[in-house]
């Protein structure tokens, strides 16, 4: 818009096309890169890994670490080197877990 004397007046208004940034409620986990709340996949994965490590440490304390929960045989060193939290030998890696038991035998 032109003003008298050739100067320009600029009107500052909020753009109607701009999307408002919603602030999540306190305590909500937010993706630090995107600011999007609700994507808890990374947290769920990290919690699962922590549970696996804690379970392996308990088994170490109990003397059952490196013993297959399905058959009771030793888990191979190469398998444990690849995945120290593994609970089963290669033969039983895909065997279903019986709920409420640790051995599934």
C-alpha positions as a Python dict, from the first residue, in 0.01 Angstrom:
ca = {
    (1, 'X'): (0, 0, 0),
    (2, 'X'): (138, 344, -92),
    (3, 'X'): (131, 630, 155),
    (4, 'X'): (143, 999, 76),
    (5, 'X'): (492, 1105, -18),
    (6, 'X'): (582, 771, -176),
    (7, 'X'): (656, 578, 145),
    (8, 'X'): (530, 226, 186),
    (9, 'X'): (321, 107, 474),
    (10, 'X'): (360, -255, 573),
    (11, 'X'): (77, -430, 748),
    (12, 'X'): (175, -712, 977),
    (13, 'X'): (-97, -968, 1002),
    (14, 'X'): (-86, -1333, 1079),
    (15, 'X'): (-84, -1543, 767),
    (16, 'X'): (-402, -1742, 734),
    (17, 'X'): (-212, -2024, 564),
    (18, 'X'): (36, -2071, 847),
    (19, 'X'): (-37, -2376, 1058),
    (20, 'X'): (-53, -2302, 1429),
    (21, 'X'): (204, -2487, 1638),
    (22, 'X'): (27, -2691, 1898),
    (23, 'X'): (201, -2722, 2231),
    (24, 'X'): (170, -3072, 2376),
    (25, 'X'): (55, -3113, 2734),
    (26, 'X'): (321, -3128, 3006),
    (27, 'X'): (488, -3467, 3032),
    (28, 'X'): (438, -3551, 2664),
    (29, 'X'): (738, -3703, 2491),
    (30, 'X'): (825, -3501, 2183),
    (31, 'X'): (1050, -3583, 1887),
    (32, 'X'): (1333, -3330, 1927),
    (33, 'X'): (1396, -3316, 1553),
    (34, 'X'): (1041, -3255, 1435),
    (35, 'X'): (863, -3140, 1750),
    (36, 'X'): (593, -3398, 1684),
    (37, 'X'): (442, -3556, 1993),
    (38, 'X'): (314, -3910, 2004),
    (39, 'X'): (583, -4099, 1813),
    (40, 'X'): (703, -4326, 2088),
    (41, 'X'): (864, -4593, 1870),
    (42, 'X'): (1217, -4491, 1965),
    (43, 'X'): (1131, -4487, 2335),
    (44, 'X'): (954, -4822, 2312),
    (45, 'X'): (1256, -4973, 2136),
    (46, 'X'): (1497, -4835, 2397),
    (47, 'X'): (1279, -4966, 2681),
    (48, 'X'): (1270, -5309, 2518),
    (49, 'X'): (1648, -5315, 2487),
    (50, 'X'): (1685, -5211, 2851),
    (51, 'X'): (1451, -5494, 2958),
    (52, 'X'): (1662, -5740, 2756),
    (53, 'X'): (1982, -5622, 2926),
    (54, 'X'): (1824, -5636, 3272),
    (55, 'X'): (1698, -5989, 3201),
    (56, 'X'): (2046, -6097, 3085),
    (57, 'X'): (2201, -5953, 3402),
    (58, 'X'): (1948, -6142, 3619),
    (59, 'X'): (2029, -6463, 3432),
    (60, 'X'): (2400, -6398, 3488),
    (61, 'X'): (2336, -6358, 3864),
    (62, 'X'): (2123, -6675, 3868),
    (63, 'X'): (2379, -6879, 3678),
    (64, 'X'): (2149, -6938, 3380),
    (65, 'X'): (2311, -6696, 3136),
    (66, 'X'): (2414, -6865, 2807),
    (67, 'X'): (2166, -7147, 2870),
    (68, 'X'): (1880, -7180, 2618),
    (69, 'X'): (1545, -7112, 2782),
    (70, 'X'): (1374, -7359, 2548),
    (71, 'X'): (1598, -7667, 2570),
    (72, 'X'): (1846, -7604, 2853),
    (73, 'X'): (2152, -7650, 2631),
    (74, 'X'): (2438, -7402, 2607),
    (75, 'X'): (2397, -7110, 2369),
    (76, 'X'): (2694, -7090, 2133),
    (77, 'X'): (2963, -6832, 2202),
    (78, 'X'): (2936, -6694, 1847),
    (79, 'X'): (2564, -6636, 1895),
    (80, 'X'): (2622, -6463, 2230),
    (81, 'X'): (2898, -6249, 2075),
    (82, 'X'): (2649, -6125, 1813),
    (83, 'X'): (2370, -6074, 2065),
    (84, 'X'): (2470, -6089, 2432),
    (85, 'X'): (2107, -6067, 2545),
    (86, 'X'): (1991, -6369, 2345),
    (87, 'X'): (1788, -6616, 2549),
    (88, 'X'): (1780, -6911, 2311),
    (89, 'X'): (2010, -7128, 2106),
    (90, 'X'): (2000, -7109, 1727),
    (91, 'X'): (1777, -7420, 1709),
    (92, 'X'): (1511, -7256, 1928),
    (93, 'X'): (1549, -6891, 1830),
    (94, 'X'): (1202, -6880, 1672),
    (95, 'X'): (1023, -7118, 1911),
    (96, 'X'): (718, -6967, 2080),
    (97, 'X'): (758, -6856, 2440),
    (98, 'X'): (521, -7018, 2687),
    (99, 'X'): (368, -6736, 2895),
    (100, 'X'): (453, -6745, 3263),
    (101, 'X'): (763, -6961, 3223),
    (102, 'X'): (1123, -6875, 3165),
    (103, 'X'): (1223, -7205, 3007),
    (104, 'X'): (922, -7289, 2794),
    (105, 'X'): (1017, -7657, 2834),
}
